[in-house]
């Protein structure tokens, strides 16, 4: 098991299959397989967009909580 560098961004530590997906030759796939792939990827895009929105909302809430304004 490889040790992870704590200074390395999490995205690089857990790159997952994305780098392979973007370089994969799509010519061998049938129309149906490509349609299924697009549907699965669109679902993943939606899931990632929802996670991003949740993180932005939490950050906005934290910023509001910890922002001190001069009165």
Phi and psi in radians as a Rosetta constraint file:
Dihedral C 1 N 2 CA 2 C 2 CIRCULARHARMONIC -1.393 0.35
Dihedral N 2 CA 2 C 2 N 3 CIRCULARHARMONIC 2.502 0.35
Dihedral C 2 N 3 CA 3 C 3 CIRCULARHARMONIC -1.439 0.35
Dihedral N 3 CA 3 C 3 N 4 CIRCULARHARMONIC 2.482 0.35
Dihedral C 3 N 4 CA 4 C 4 CIRCULARHARMONIC -1.641 0.35
Dihedral N 4 CA 4 C 4 N 5 CIRCULARHARMONIC 2.457 0.35
Dihedral C 4 N 5 CA 5 C 5 CIRCULARHARMONIC -1.408 0.35
Dihedral N 5 CA 5 C 5 N 6 CIRCULARHARMONIC 2.110 0.35
Dihedral C 5 N 6 CA 6 C 6 CIRCULARHARMONIC -1.095 0.35
Dihedral N 6 CA 6 C 6 N 7 CIRCULARHARMONIC -0.376 0.35
Dihedral C 6 N 7 CA 7 C 7 CIRCULARHARMONIC -1.514 0.35
Dihedral N 7 CA 7 C 7 N 8 CIRCULARHARMONIC -0.176 0.35
Dihedral C 7 N 8 CA 8 C 8 CIRCULARHARMONIC -1.385 0.35
Dihedral N 8 CA 8 C 8 N 9 CIRCULARHARMONIC 2.317 0.35
Dihedral C 8 N 9 CA 9 C 9 CIRCULARHARMONIC -0.975 0.35
Dihedral N 9 CA 9 C 9 N 10 CIRCULARHARMONIC 2.519 0.35
Dihedral C 9 N 10 CA 10 C 10 CIRCULARHARMONIC -0.995 0.35
Dihedral N 10 CA 10 C 10 N 11 CIRCULARHARMONIC -0.642 0.35
Dihedral C 10 N 11 CA 11 C 11 CIRCULARHARMONIC -1.028 0.35
Dihedral N 11 CA 11 C 11 N 12 CIRCULARHARMONIC -0.625 0.35
Dihedral C 11 N 12 CA 12 C 12 CIRCULARHARMONIC -1.364 0.35
Dihedral N 12 CA 12 C 12 N 13 CIRCULARHARMONIC -0.582 0.35
Dihedral C 12 N 13 CA 13 C 13 CIRCULARHARMONIC -1.155 0.35
Dihedral N 13 CA 13 C 13 N 14 CIRCULARHARMONIC -0.628 0.35
Dihedral C 13 N 14 CA 14 C 14 CIRCULARHARMONIC -2.067 0.35
Dihedral N 14 CA 14 C 14 N 15 CIRCULARHARMONIC 0.849 0.35
Dihedral C 14 N 15 CA 15 C 15 CIRCULARHARMONIC -1.007 0.35
Dihedral N 15 CA 15 C 15 N 16 CIRCULARHARMONIC -0.524 0.35
Dihedral C 15 N 16 CA 16 C 16 CIRCULARHARMONIC 1.134 0.35
Dihedral N 16 CA 16 C 16 N 17 CIRCULARHARMONIC -2.753 0.35
Dihedral C 16 N 17 CA 17 C 17 CIRCULARHARMONIC -1.466 0.35
Dihedral N 17 CA 17 C 17 N 18 CIRCULARHARMONIC -0.064 0.35
Dihedral C 17 N 18 CA 18 C 18 CIRCULARHARMONIC -0.966 0.35
Dihedral N 18 CA 18 C 18 N 19 CIRCULARHARMONIC -0.837 0.35
Dihedral C 18 N 19 CA 19 C 19 CIRCULARHARMONIC -0.998 0.35
Dihedral N 19 CA 19 C 19 N 20 CIRCULARHARMONIC -0.663 0.35
Dihedral C 19 N 20 CA 20 C 20 CIRCULARHARMONIC -1.222 0.35
Dihedral N 20 CA 20 C 20 N 21 CIRCULARHARMONIC -0.644 0.35
Dihedral C 20 N 21 CA 21 C 21 CIRCULARHARMONIC -1.099 0.35
Dihedral N 21 CA 21 C 21 N 22 CIRCULARHARMONIC -0.721 0.35
Dihedral C 21 N 22 CA 22 C 22 CIRCULARHARMONIC -1.294 0.35
Dihedral N 22 CA 22 C 22 N 23 CIRCULARHARMONIC -0.275 0.35
Dihedral C 22 N 23 CA 23 C 23 CIRCULARHARMONIC -1.837 0.35
Dihedral N 23 CA 23 C 23 N 24 CIRCULARHARMONIC -0.085 0.35
Dihedral C 23 N 24 CA 24 C 24 CIRCULARHARMONIC -1.179 0.35
Dihedral N 24 CA 24 C 24 N 25 CIRCULARHARMONIC 2.406 0.35
Dihedral C 24 N 25 CA 25 C 25 CIRCULARHARMONIC -1.272 0.35
Dihedral N 25 CA 25 C 25 N 26 CIRCULARHARMONIC 2.102 0.35
Dihedral C 25 N 26 CA 26 C 26 CIRCULARHARMONIC -1.616 0.35
Dihedral N 26 CA 26 C 26 N 27 CIRCULARHARMONIC -0.153 0.35
Dihedral C 26 N 27 CA 27 C 27 CIRCULARHARMONIC -0.997 0.35
Dihedral N 27 CA 27 C 27 N 28 CIRCULARHARMONIC -0.646 0.35
Dihedral C 27 N 28 CA 28 C 28 CIRCULARHARMONIC -1.207 0.35
Dihedral N 28 CA 28 C 28 N 29 CIRCULARHARMONIC -0.264 0.35
Dihedral C 28 N 29 CA 29 C 29 CIRCULARHARMONIC -1.379 0.35
Dihedral N 29 CA 29 C 29 N 30 CIRCULARHARMONIC 2.535 0.35
Dihedral C 29 N 30 CA 30 C 30 CIRCULARHARMONIC -1.361 0.35
Dihedral N 30 CA 30 C 30 N 31 CIRCULARHARMONIC 2.952 0.35
Dihedral C 30 N 31 CA 31 C 31 CIRCULARHARMONIC -1.014 0.35
Dihedral N 31 CA 31 C 31 N 32 CIRCULARHARMONIC -0.784 0.35
Dihedral C 31 N 32 CA 32 C 32 CIRCULARHARMONIC -1.105 0.35
Dihedral N 32 CA 32 C 32 N 33 CIRCULARHARMONIC -0.701 0.35
Dihedral C 32 N 33 CA 33 C 33 CIRCULARHARMONIC -1.168 0.35
Dihedral N 33 CA 33 C 33 N 34 CIRCULARHARMONIC -0.680 0.35
Dihedral C 33 N 34 CA 34 C 34 CIRCULARHARMONIC -1.169 0.35
Dihedral N 34 CA 34 C 34 N 35 CIRCULARHARMONIC -0.693 0.35
Dihedral C 34 N 35 CA 35 C 35 CIRCULARHARMONIC -1.098 0.35
Dihedral N 35 CA 35 C 35 N 36 CIRCULARHARMONIC -0.737 0.35
Dihedral C 35 N 36 CA 36 C 36 CIRCULARHARMONIC -1.130 0.35
Dihedral N 36 CA 36 C 36 N 37 CIRCULARHARMONIC -0.681 0.35
Dihedral C 36 N 37 CA 37 C 37 CIRCULARHARMONIC -1.109 0.35
Dihedral N 37 CA 37 C 37 N 38 CIRCULARHARMONIC -0.789 0.35
Dihedral C 37 N 38 CA 38 C 38 CIRCULARHARMONIC -1.074 0.35
Dihedral N 38 CA 38 C 38 N 39 CIRCULARHARMONIC -0.757 0.35
Dihedral C 38 N 39 CA 39 C 39 CIRCULARHARMONIC -1.076 0.35
Dihedral N 39 CA 39 C 39 N 40 CIRCULARHARMONIC -0.766 0.35
Dihedral C 39 N 40 CA 40 C 40 CIRCULARHARMONIC -1.132 0.35
Dihedral N 40 CA 40 C 40 N 41 CIRCULARHARMONIC -0.735 0.35
Dihedral C 40 N 41 CA 41 C 41 CIRCULARHARMONIC -1.182 0.35
Dihedral N 41 CA 41 C 41 N 42 CIRCULARHARMONIC -0.654 0.35
Dihedral C 41 N 42 CA 42 C 42 CIRCULARHARMONIC -1.118 0.35
Dihedral N 42 CA 42 C 42 N 43 CIRCULARHARMONIC -0.654 0.35
Dihedral C 42 N 43 CA 43 C 43 CIRCULARHARMONIC -1.106 0.35
Dihedral N 43 CA 43 C 43 N 44 CIRCULARHARMONIC -0.703 0.35
Dihedral C 43 N 44 CA 44 C 44 CIRCULARHARMONIC -1.203 0.35
Dihedral N 44 CA 44 C 44 N 45 CIRCULARHARMONIC -0.640 0.35
Dihedral C 44 N 45 CA 45 C 45 CIRCULARHARMONIC -1.079 0.35
Dihedral N 45 CA 45 C 45 N 46 CIRCULARHARMONIC -0.770 0.35
Dihedral C 45 N 46 CA 46 C 46 CIRCULARHARMONIC -1.080 0.35
Dihedral N 46 CA 46 C 46 N 47 CIRCULARHARMONIC -0.746 0.35
Dihedral C 46 N 47 CA 47 C 47 CIRCULARHARMONIC -1.110 0.35
Dihedral N 47 CA 47 C 47 N 48 CIRCULARHARMONIC -0.742 0.35
Dihedral C 47 N 48 CA 48 C 48 CIRCULARHARMONIC -1.176 0.35
Dihedral N 48 CA 48 C 48 N 49 CIRCULARHARMONIC -0.678 0.35
Dihedral C 48 N 49 CA 49 C 49 CIRCULARHARMONIC -1.123 0.35
Dihedral N 49 CA 49 C 49 N 50 CIRCULARHARMONIC -0.685 0.35
Dihedral C 49 N 50 CA 50 C 50 CIRCULARHARMONIC -1.147 0.35
Dihedral N 50 CA 50 C 50 N 51 CIRCULARHARMONIC -0.718 0.35
Dihedral C 50 N 51 CA 51 C 51 CIRCULARHARMONIC -1.118 0.35
Dihedral N 51 CA 51 C 51 N 52 CIRCULARHARMONIC -0.700 0.35
Dihedral C 51 N 52 CA 52 C 52 CIRCULARHARMONIC -1.094 0.35
Dihedral N 52 CA 52 C 52 N 53 CIRCULARHARMONIC -0.778 0.35
Dihedral C 52 N 53 CA 53 C 53 CIRCULARHARMONIC -1.091 0.35
Dihedral N 53 CA 53 C 53 N 54 CIRCULARHARMONIC -0.728 0.35
Dihedral C 53 N 54 CA 54 C 54 CIRCULARHARMONIC -1.072 0.35
Dihedral N 54 CA 54 C 54 N 55 CIRCULARHARMONIC -0.745 0.35
Dihedral C 54 N 55 CA 55 C 55 CIRCULARHARMONIC -1.134 0.35
Dihedral N 55 CA 55 C 55 N 56 CIRCULARHARMONIC -0.733 0.35
Dihedral C 55 N 56 CA 56 C 56 CIRCULARHARMONIC -1.099 0.35
Dihedral N 56 CA 56 C 56 N 57 CIRCULARHARMONIC -0.727 0.35
Dihedral C 56 N 57 CA 57 C 57 CIRCULARHARMONIC -1.115 0.35
Dihedral N 57 CA 57 C 57 N 58 CIRCULARHARMONIC -0.730 0.35
Dihedral C 57 N 58 CA 58 C 58 CIRCULARHARMONIC -1.131 0.35
Dihedral N 58 CA 58 C 58 N 59 CIRCULARHARMONIC -0.696 0.35
Dihedral C 58 N 59 CA 59 C 59 CIRCULARHARMONIC -1.158 0.35
Dihedral N 59 CA 59 C 59 N 60 CIRCULARHARMONIC -0.735 0.35
Dihedral C 59 N 60 CA 60 C 60 CIRCULARHARMONIC -1.073 0.35
Dihedral N 60 CA 60 C 60 N 61 CIRCULARHARMONIC -0.720 0.35
Dihedral C 60 N 61 CA 61 C 61 CIRCULARHARMONIC -1.131 0.35
Dihedral N 61 CA 61 C 61 N 62 CIRCULARHARMONIC -0.736 0.35
Dihedral C 61 N 62 CA 62 C 62 CIRCULARHARMONIC -1.158 0.35
Dihedral N 62 CA 62 C 62 N 63 CIRCULARHARMONIC -0.734 0.35
Dihedral C 62 N 63 CA 63 C 63 CIRCULARHARMONIC -1.059 0.35
Dihedral N 63 CA 63 C 63 N 64 CIRCULARHARMONIC -0.731 0.35
Dihedral C 63 N 64 CA 64 C 64 CIRCULARHARMONIC -1.148 0.35
Dihedral N 64 CA 64 C 64 N 65 CIRCULARHARMONIC -0.701 0.35
Dihedral C 64 N 65 CA 65 C 65 CIRCULARHARMONIC -1.142 0.35
Dihedral N 65 CA 65 C 65 N 66 CIRCULARHARMONIC -0.687 0.35
Dihedral C 65 N 66 CA 66 C 66 CIRCULARHARMONIC -1.757 0.35
Dihedral N 66 CA 66 C 66 N 67 CIRCULARHARMONIC 0.089 0.35
Dihedral C 66 N 67 CA 67 C 67 CIRCULARHARMONIC -1.527 0.35
Dihedral N 67 CA 67 C 67 N 68 CIRCULARHARMONIC 2.209 0.35
Dihedral C 67 N 68 CA 68 C 68 CIRCULARHARMONIC -1.886 0.35
Dihedral N 68 CA 68 C 68 N 69 CIRCULARHARMONIC 2.145 0.35
Dihedral C 68 N 69 CA 69 C 69 CIRCULARHARMONIC -1.837 0.35
Dihedral N 69 CA 69 C 69 N 70 CIRCULARHARMONIC 2.488 0.35
Dihedral C 69 N 70 CA 70 C 70 CIRCULARHARMONIC -1.271 0.35
Dihedral N 70 CA 70 C 70 N 71 CIRCULARHARMONIC 2.223 0.35
